[in-house]
Amino acid sequence: MIILLKYTLIYAPRLFSCGEKTRDIIFSMHENEVAVKPPGSTNHAVIIALVAAVSFVGGITVAGKGVGDVFAHVPLLGNTLDATPDSSAKLEDFWKAWNVLNAQFVQTHGTSTPPTSEERVWGAIAGMTASFGDPYTVFLPPEDSKVFLDDIAGNFEGVGMEIGIEDDVLTVIAPLKNTPAERAGIMTGDKIIAINGESAKGLSTDEAVKKIRGKKGTEVSFTIYRDGESVDISVIRDTIETPILEHGLNAEGDVYKIAIYSFSANSSQLFTRALTDFRATGATKLVIDVRGDPGGYLEAAVGIASNFLPKNDVIVTEDYAGKRENVEHRSRGTGGVPAGTEVVVLINGGSASASEILAGALLDNDIATLIGTQSFGKGSVQELVDIGGGSLKVTVARWLTPDGISISDGGLTPDIVVERTREDIEAGKDPQLERAIEFLRTGR
C-alpha cells in the first residue's frame, strides 16, 4: 500500500500524512525515462518504476532524503519515552480479566493455541489504541511492524491503489495510473466490502494491506460496492510502475497541462523542467492536474509550490494542538512561472495528502482556481514509536493550509464543481478538463 508520505516521515520517523484519510505511500524508485507523445500534443513523460505496495495511506516523507536511507539510520522513538505508570488509570478490572482468562479459559479448537503473555499485552495495546477511533493511530505487533518497515525500505509488489477509511468503510482513494488495479476496473470511491471472499468490515488499512499485498503473478479478489450494487473484481498482483508526471500543450496551442501522478523524490525537479517547456511555448494558461494523486513526499509539494509563491510565504503548517510548537513549511521562492500566468488545479476524491497541500497553498494565495470535486481529506501527521519490538503509529498533528483550514476536515472544496462519471471515463470524455480550459479562456 502506499504509505505516502501520508505520513511525513521526518525525523523520529514521522509519517507524513499529506492527505491522509489514509494515504501512505512509500516508493522504491528506479529511474526509467520514457517519452510518451499522445496524438495531437507535445507530451513529455518521465516514468519512474515504483515498486509500490498496495497500501496508500498517507505518505511518508522524509525531509529530502530517500525513505530507505532514513529508516536505515534513524531509530524508532521509544527508548527515551516516559514509561511511568499513570496513577489515575484504574487497572484492577484489567488484571481481573487477565487472571480469569488464565484460570478459566478452555481451548475448544484443536488447531488454536492460547496467546502468550506477550501476545496478550500486544492485544491490550492494540485495543487501547483502537479506542481512540483514529484509523491512522494503530499498533503493529512485531511481525506486522517488520512488514511495515520492509515496505518503507521499498520492497513493493501489489495491485497499485491507495486505500483509506471513509465513513468507517475501507475505501479506494485512487488506483495508480497504468497499474493492475486501474486496468482491472477499480475506481476512486469504490467501497471494499470483501477481500478474497472475507468481509472487510472493521479492517484497518494496515490489516487490509496485509491481505491485499502479495507476490507478483498471484491473484487477489475484491467485492466492491459501487453505485448501489456489488461488483466482484479480481486483480493479478505485479511490480507497480506508474508515471510521475506528464505535460504538454493542447491541440489548440493555448493551454498547457501538467499532470502529477505522485509526489516522488524527484517530482519537483520534473515539474521545474515542465515549467521550462511551458515557458518556451509562450502560453499563459496552465492546468495542474492532481486528480487521482494520493500524495507523496512533503518536500515535493513544497518544492513545486515554491515555483508559484514568494520566498518565505507559508505553504502548509503542522498543527500540534499546543502539545508542541507548530512547524511551518515555507516557500523557497524559486520562481519559474511567467508573470500573468492563469492557473487551474484539477482535483477529485483521489487527490490526497501532498496533492491537497499543493492545491490548498495555491488556492489560499489566490494563485489558482480549483475545479473538479471534493478532495479526499488526508491531512494528519503520524509518528512511529517503538513498543517492545512492535510499532505504534500515533497521529500527532494535522496539516493546515495557509489560511488555517484543516485538510482533514473533509478535504478541499473546488471553486467550480464538475463531476466526471464512470460513463465519461469509459467514453474517454473529460468534462473537468474541458471546464478548466473554458474557464481559462473566458474567465467564467
Buried (B, 14 or more C-beta within 10 A) or exposed (E): BBBBBBBBBBEBBBBBBBBBBBBBBBBBBEEEEEEEEEEEBBBBBBBBBBBBBBBBBBBBBBBBBBBBEBBEEBEBBBEEEEEEEEEEEEEEEEEEEBEEEEEEEEEEEEEEEEEEEEEBBBEBBBEEBBEEEBBBBBBBBBEBBBBBBEBBBBBBBBBBBBBBBBEEBBBBBBBBBBBBBBBBBBBBBBBBBBBBEEEBEEBBBBBBBBBBBBEEEEEBEBBBBBEEEEBEBEBBBBBBBBBBBBBBBBEEEBBBBBBBBBBBBBBBBBBBBBBEBBBEBEBBBBBBBBBBBBBBBBBBBBBBBBBBBEEEBBBBBBBBEEEEEEBBBBBBEBBBBEEEBBBBBBBBBBBBBBBBBBBBBBBBBEBBBBBBBBBBBBBBBBBBBBBBEBBBBBBBBBBBBBEEBBBBEBBBEBBBEBEBEEEEEEEEEBBBBEBBBBBBEEEE
